[in-house]
């Protein structure tokens, strides 16, 4: 089973749709944006055990609005950094490979000094420093014209890991 933490968001829902259309068993989560077929999971407070049976997890959950992250620094840090690190560490301890959806805001000159960009960069550094069994990607501007191609690549990576918990 492939897990998608944040399957109700723009990128997460397309990954979920593509995997389901291929007949994959998928555990997709939502927090506030309820969608049919998804399981309620609040990364801020729920147990990570929900992902224990997954062979691979895509972490696509975050506060993604730059303005929100600037105006709600503590709340955004708690979810986008603190709890995301705990989730990645937990999955690593369980031997479950992950893909973290970062952003070009982590390195893009005009965005890297925003809280959103800083938080994405913090997670990337955490993955590298702790040598987690996790990859990350930094998509740029995602819209209805390029989302399917991006998510197709993510799905291919998930399938490559399926069944491998080495």
N, C-alpha and C positions, 0 to 999 in steps of 0.2 A: 504494500500500500504506500502511496506517495502522499505526504502531508503538505498542505499549503496553509501556512499561518498568514492570514490576511487575504483569504480568497474572495472577499467581497469588494476589495479595492480594484482600481482600474487595471493594474497588471495582474493581480491575483485571480480575478474572475476570468480573465482570458486564458490563463494557464489552466485553471480548473476546467473551463469549457473544452479546451483542446484535449486534455487528458481524458475527460469523460467521453468525448466523442470517439476516442480510440479504444474505449472499453476498459480503461484503467480503473482500478479501485483507488479512490481518492478520498482523503479526509481533508475537507476544506473548512476553514473556520471564518467566522465573522464576529465582530464585537457589537457595533451599533447598526450597521447596514445589513439588516437581515435579508438573506436570499434563500430560496428553496434549495434544499440539498446540502446546506452548510450547517455546521455545528457551532453553537455559541461558545466562544472562548475569549476571555478578556486577558490579554497578555499582561496587563498591569497587576492582576491578582490571582488568576487561576493556576492550578497545578499544571506542570508541563507533561505529566504522565499521559495526557491525551495523545501524545505523539509516540508512545512507547512501541506500538506495533508497526510503525512506519519504517520503510527501508530507505527513505530519502525524504528530506523536508526542505521546502522552499520557504524562506522567511521573507515575506512581502509586506508585513505589517509595520506601520509607522505612522506617526503624525507627519504628513507629507506637505502640508502647506507652510511655506516659508514664513509667512506673516504670523501664523499661529505659533510656530516655534519661537519666534522672536518675542511675542507678547506673553507667552506661557512657558517661559524658560524651564522652570522646575518640572512641570508636568511633562513637557516634551522630553526633557533629559531622562526622566524616570522611565518612560516607555521606550524611547528611541535608543537609549544607551544602556541604562542600568538593567532593565528587564530583558532587553534583547541580548546583552552579554550573558545573563544567567541562562536564558534559553539555549543559546549556542553552546555554552559550557555543558549544560545538561545533556543535550543531544550528542555532543562529543564524547562524554562519559559513557553514554549508552551505545557508542559505536555507530551512530546514525549520521551519515554524511549530509551536509546541508549546502544550500546555495542562498547567500544573503543578497537581496536586491539593494544595492547601494544606489548611488546617483553620481552623475558628473558634477553635481554641486560640491562633492568632496574635494574636487581639484580645480574646478572652473574658477578663474580669477574673480569674476564678478559675483560669485555665490559662495566661495569657500569660507568667507568670513561670517556668513550667516550661521545661526545656531543649527539649522538643518544640515548645512554642509559640514560643519564641525562634527556634528553627531554621527553622520555617515562615516566620516574619516576616522573617528574614534573606534567605530566597530571594525572597520577594515584593519586598523592597527592592532586591535585586540585579536583578530583572527590570525594575523601574521605572527604577532609576538608569542601567542600561546600555541602556535602551530596546530590550530584546530583542523579537524577533518571537515573543512568548510571552504568553499570558494565564494567569491563575490563578483558581481558584475556592476558596471557603472553606466547604465543606460543614460542617454541624453534625453532630449525632449521626446516624449512618447505621445503619440496621438492616434486617432482611429486609422490612419494610413499605414503606420509602421508597427502597431502593437502586435499584430498577428505574426509577423516575422520574428520579432524579439521573443515572443512566447513560444514559438515553434522551436527556437534554439534552446530555450530553457527546458522545454519538454524532452528534447533529445538528450540533454544532459541527465535529466531525471531517469529516463529509460536506461541510459548507460550504467547507472548505479543500481538500478532495480535488482533487488535480490542479493546485492553484495554488501554485507555488513562486516567486511574484513578489517 
